[in-house]
Amino acid sequence: MAHSTAIMRKVVTLILAVCVDLSLFYASGFEVIHRILGHVTRIWVSAALRCLALTVVTGLSLGELKPLLIRFITVHSLLPAVFETGTKVLYHEETQCGLLADMRCWLMGTGASLAAALFWEMTIPDSDDAAAGKEKKQKSRELFVRVLHLYKPDYPLLLGGLVFLSLAVICEMFIPFYTGRVIDILGSQYQQNEFISAVLFLGLYSLGSSVSAGCRGGLLMCAISAYTCRVKVKLFGALTKQEIGFFETIKTGEITSRLSKDTNLMGRTNIYDTHYQRLSLAVQDSMARANEAANEAVSAIRVVRSFNTEKHEARRYDRCLMVTHTLKTRRDTVRAVYLLARRLTGLVMQVSMLYYGRLFIRSGQMTTGNLVSFILYQSDLGENIRTLTYIFGDMLNSVGAAGKVFEYLDRKPQVSTDGKLEPDQLTGHIIFRHLNFSYPAYPNKTVLQDFSLELKSGQMTALVGPSGEGKSTCVSLLERFYEPQEGEILLDNEPLKSYEHRFLHKKIAVVNQEPVLFSGSIRDNITYGLPECSIDEIQEAARKANAHDFINKLEKGYDTEVGEGGGQLSKSERQRIAIARALVRKPQVLILDEITSSLDAESENKVQEALASCPNQTLLVIAHRLKTIEKADQIVLIGDGRVQERGTHQELMDRKGSYYKLREKLFTEGNSPQ
């Protein structure tokens, strides 16, 4: 009911406003008004009265006036006065509409005002309430300025493109003129010299336009390509600096979409922001989700095949694509409406020009060549305006893409890497002091509670306990993948965050249970991040990891390609290369996270012997095979996010507490603690 009332009020307001405006418009044409005020004064007084009357009528009826309506009223009222004044100043004459106010003149002014308001709304729209309320929403103009700033290294190319663009436009301006000139020469008394001159100039300007347009396109494409490459590098660098929690909450498909598609769209950023843009943003998000679904299924194809869920994954991917299809349909419908408006506008303009052109030719005010030139000029102008209307959606995509890319570029990692400390000597003495920690993805689930632990320099500390109790979390915090909510970690009595990022990760090395290798050679993987390593250092680390012998047996030795993810090697071989990668850094603190499960007994013994040869190295081991850590200087049993027991193997066995029960449980279940 309220909605119907609002619509009825708007209809009544429209009718009342039209009646008031027509009354004032016709009144301005009265002869008595002409005699009293004169031509120019009359039209400006009429414009002021119409503007005031329309503002009062709509304001009283609708209440608050929207900016779009204010702009339309202003343009609608002032357009006839501006047009008449300009004609009077430039041509010293008065138009027919200025002398006689009739319905045709009123309709022409209203149509022009509507077109101007529509063009303004398309190019520089007002932010709607929904968009304005979104957090971190960047305004279109700000995005445009930031994009231009990133283009700074390419300013010479852009300037060259602008110069050639100007030359192309200047040349194209003369082409319709000389085309009409040729038609007039052929239609009247033929004069060969004038004809040859007109054709020559027509050809020269056409050639100049083509060459300039080609140079313009080449320079601008080079600038866009260089810009896109530079933005991709900046975005990739910003992404790699984010904390681990960021990658746990943001899906891989969305990140790759920003890197691949959005950075390309950014190169064509313009300053638009409408309903089409919001649909385009939704399409980009849905495509990222579809890519994520496909990536998950392909990367886990063994699991998919094992559980016979091929059809399930296909249906899940189809649902994602259907969401994208629906959004694209809505977006393309908006574009179709603009396309229809463009075609109708063009058709009306062509019919009007031909009709009035015939009248002007019959009255002798225009030649056939002039009409052809005018039509060509109108066609060029109309084509440019129609192009803006037709492709504005693609430009809107660029704004949405730029906003998403800048969102990642501007994001500050929640785990700071601004430390500056780089001491010459490091003992590796570590203290976990009263830590409380929950993962960012699960803030309500506390993993560590008032956790305190000391790792003494040059000693081996082993963390044991059931899965999910916080052992690997300690490693993640020591690696500064996360920041504890309370408490701190000290390295040589200095907060861990005060150390320089690269220095810290050279002094603290980790070997995980699931080794990760990168495409490239064995040499590249061992020296990953340390390109200055010599072959002697590489071989020494490989010997300590019991990897040197099997590497030498390979055809290309250390230059053997490991394949994607190390797929050309066995798990044991990958594990030993990962150990060598850690040892080549000569870390002061070495962390081994359940690595013995991938090693045979011989390799395990040789690795332990190699580690024992480094007495000043602090060693932290996480293990389920209790036999492997019996010689540890300190064994720490973790449960419920706290330290439950600590001591040597013999001390804990004599205490007959939780560690003793855990070891007995392994025997009872028929599993050797080894």
Secondary structure as the mmCIF struct_conf table of DSSP 4:
data_model
#
loop_
_struct_conf.conf_type_id
_struct_conf.id
_struct_conf.beg_label_comp_id
_struct_conf.beg_label_asym_id
_struct_conf.beg_label_seq_id
_struct_conf.end_label_comp_id
_struct_conf.end_label_asym_id
_struct_conf.end_label_seq_id
HELX_RH_AL_P HELX_RH_AL_P1 ALA A 2 ALA A 27
TURN_TY1_P TURN_TY1_P1 SER A 28 GLY A 29
HELX_RH_AL_P HELX_RH_AL_P2 GLU A 31 LEU A 37
HELX_RH_AL_P HELX_RH_AL_P3 HIS A 39 LEU A 62
BEND BEND1 GLY A 63 GLU A 64
HELX_LH_PP_P HELX_LH_PP_P1 LEU A 65 LYS A 66
HELX_RH_AL_P HELX_RH_AL_P4 PRO A 67 TYR A 91
BEND BEND2 HIS A 92 HIS A 92
HELX_RH_AL_P HELX_RH_AL_P5 GLN A 96 LEU A 99
BEND BEND3 LEU A 100 LEU A 100
HELX_RH_AL_P HELX_RH_AL_P6 MET A 103 THR A 123
BEND BEND4 ILE A 124 ILE A 124
HELX_LH_PP_P HELX_LH_PP_P2 PRO A 125 ASP A 128
HELX_RH_AL_P HELX_RH_AL_P7 ASP A 129 ALA A 132
TURN_TY1_P TURN_TY1_P2 GLY A 133 GLY A 133
BEND BEND5 LYS A 134 LYS A 134
TURN_TY1_P TURN_TY1_P3 GLU A 135 LYS A 136
HELX_LH_PP_P HELX_LH_PP_P3 LYS A 137 LYS A 139
HELX_RH_AL_P HELX_RH_AL_P8 SER A 140 LEU A 150
TURN_TY1_P TURN_TY1_P4 TYR A 151 TYR A 151
HELX_RH_3T_P HELX_RH_3T_P1 LYS A 152 ASP A 154
HELX_RH_AL_P HELX_RH_AL_P9 TYR A 155 GLY A 187
BEND BEND6 SER A 188 GLN A 189
HELX_RH_AL_P HELX_RH_AL_P10 GLN A 192 THR A 240
TURN_TY1_P TURN_TY1_P5 LYS A 241 LYS A 241
BEND BEND7 GLN A 242 GLN A 242
HELX_RH_AL_P HELX_RH_AL_P11 ILE A 244 THR A 249
BEND BEND8 ILE A 250 ILE A 250
HELX_RH_AL_P HELX_RH_AL_P12 THR A 252 SER A 257
HELX_RH_PI_P HELX_RH_PI_P1 ARG A 258 ASP A 262
HELX_RH_AL_P HELX_RH_AL_P13 THR A 263 MET A 266
TURN_TY1_P TURN_TY1_P6 GLY A 267 ARG A 268
BEND BEND9 ILE A 271 ILE A 271
BEND BEND10 THR A 274 THR A 274
HELX_RH_AL_P HELX_RH_AL_P14 HIS A 275 SER A 299
TURN_TY1_P TURN_TY1_P7 ALA A 300 ALA A 300
HELX_RH_AL_P HELX_RH_AL_P15 ILE A 301 SER A 306
TURN_TY1_P TURN_TY1_P8 PHE A 307 ASN A 308
HELX_RH_AL_P HELX_RH_AL_P16 GLU A 310 ARG A 362
TURN_TY1_P TURN_TY1_P9 SER A 363 GLY A 364
BEND BEND11 GLN A 365 MET A 366
HELX_RH_AL_P HELX_RH_AL_P17 THR A 368 ASP A 410
HELX_LH_PP_P HELX_LH_PP_P4 ARG A 411 PRO A 413
BEND BEND12 GLN A 414 VAL A 415
STRN STRN1 LEU A 421 LEU A 421
BEND BEND13 ASP A 424 ASP A 424
STRN STRN2 ILE A 430 SER A 438
TURN_TY1_P TURN_TY1_P10 PRO A 440 ALA A 441
TURN_TY1_P TURN_TY1_P11 PRO A 443 ASN A 444
BEND BEND14 LYS A 445 LYS A 445
STRN STRN3 THR A 446 LEU A 455
TURN_TY1_P TURN_TY1_P12 SER A 457 GLY A 458
STRN STRN4 MET A 460 VAL A 464
BEND BEND15 PRO A 466 PRO A 466
TURN_TY1_P TURN_TY1_P13 SER A 467 GLY A 468
BEND BEND16 GLU A 469 GLY A 470
HELX_RH_AL_P HELX_RH_AL_P18 LYS A 471 LEU A 478
TURN_TY1_P TURN_TY1_P14 GLU A 479 ARG A 480
BEND BEND17 PHE A 481 TYR A 482
BEND BEND18 GLN A 485 GLN A 485
STRN STRN5 GLU A 486 LEU A 491
TURN_TY1_P TURN_TY1_P15 ASP A 492 ASN A 493
STRN STRN6 GLU A 494 PRO A 495
HELX_RH_3T_P HELX_RH_3T_P2 LEU A 496 SER A 498
STRN STRN7 TYR A 499 TYR A 499
HELX_RH_AL_P HELX_RH_AL_P19 HIS A 501 LYS A 507
STRN STRN8 ILE A 508 VAL A 511
BEND BEND19 GLN A 513 GLU A 514
BEND BEND20 SER A 519 GLY A 520
STRN STRN9 SER A 521 SER A 521
HELX_RH_AL_P HELX_RH_AL_P20 ILE A 522 ILE A 526
TURN_TY1_P TURN_TY1_P16 THR A 527 GLY A 529
TURN_TY1_P TURN_TY1_P17 PRO A 531 GLU A 532
HELX_RH_AL_P HELX_RH_AL_P21 ILE A 535 LYS A 544
TURN_TY1_P TURN_TY1_P18 ALA A 545 ASN A 546
HELX_RH_AL_P HELX_RH_AL_P22 HIS A 548 LYS A 553
BEND BEND21 LEU A 554 LEU A 554
TURN_TY1_P TURN_TY1_P19 GLU A 555 LYS A 556
HELX_RH_3T_P HELX_RH_3T_P3 GLY A 557 ASP A 559
STRN STRN10 GLU A 561 GLU A 561
HELX_RH_3T_P HELX_RH_3T_P4 GLU A 564 GLY A 566
TURN_TY1_P TURN_TY1_P20 GLY A 567 GLN A 568
BEND BEND22 LEU A 569 LEU A 569
HELX_RH_AL_P HELX_RH_AL_P23 LYS A 571 LEU A 583
TURN_TY1_P TURN_TY1_P21 VAL A 584 ARG A 585
BEND BEND23 GLN A 588 GLN A 588
STRN STRN11 VAL A 589 ASP A 593
BEND BEND24 GLU A 594 GLU A 594
HELX_RH_3T_P HELX_RH_3T_P5 THR A 596 SER A 598
BEND BEND25 LEU A 599 LEU A 599
HELX_RH_AL_P HELX_RH_AL_P24 ALA A 601 ALA A 612
TURN_TY1_P TURN_TY1_P22 SER A 613 SER A 613
TURN_TY1_P TURN_TY1_P23 PRO A 615 ASN A 616
BEND BEND26 GLN A 617 GLN A 617
STRN STRN12 THR A 618 ILE A 622
BEND BEND27 HIS A 624 HIS A 624
HELX_RH_3T_P HELX_RH_3T_P6 LEU A 626 ILE A 629
TURN_TY1_P TURN_TY1_P24 GLU A 630 LYS A 631
BEND BEND28 ASP A 633 ASP A 633
STRN STRN13 GLN A 634 GLY A 639
TURN_TY1_P TURN_TY1_P25 ASP A 640 GLY A 641
STRN STRN14 ARG A 642 GLY A 647
HELX_RH_AL_P HELX_RH_AL_P25 HIS A 649 ARG A 655
TURN_TY1_P TURN_TY1_P26 LYS A 656 LYS A 656
BEND BEND29 GLY A 657 GLY A 657
HELX_RH_AL_P HELX_RH_AL_P26 SER A 658 THR A 668
TURN_TY1_P TURN_TY1_P27 GLU A 669 GLY A 670
#
